[in-house]
């Protein structure tokens, strides 16, 4: 493993499944928590030939209706009235996020650490992930935004983290998949 201060070099590699040389995407995986220390693990080639990812990223165009059930002590299972154009949802411990087709985010439920208060001006979001009491979103330019609890460093994006194409959260940590786009 390496820290964010010691980046690895990445490259396009030939696919072993193709009759001719075609690129496999090689990615780096960042995980952070515990005082914001980023840990770089990888590279991890994807198991199939693919094309380079380009920015800006795009979000799903399939819209749906939010249905929630189960524990509801903080209103996390009560979708907001008039919630339309939803393309993705994510559930934290006692709060819920919805990504709308226009790139905005809605949040509801417990707001102890402002996790249910979407930051002003947040737009162009393509992916959402709710942690236990924090949230992580991916912006179409490959950058990240995080808000809510920061007791273990999960609320701070590591310096220089960009070109992200996928995100996930755990209870109190985050993971981002960053694509390196140089060709050999």
RAUR-V975803 format. One record per run of one state. SS is the DSSP state (H for helix, E for strand, L for the rest). FROM is the first residue (numbers start at 1). TO is the last residue. If there is no record, write none. Layout:
BEGIN
ss:from:to
SS:FROM:TO
SS:FROM:TO
END
This chain:
BEGIN
ss:from:to
L:1:1
E:2:3
L:4:12
E:13:14
L:15:22
E:23:24
L:25:25
E:26:33
L:34:36
E:37:45
L:46:63
E:64:64
L:65:85
E:86:91
L:92:94
E:95:100
L:101:104
E:105:109
L:110:124
E:125:130
L:131:133
E:134:139
L:140:143
E:144:148
L:149:163
E:164:169
L:170:173
E:174:179
L:180:184
END
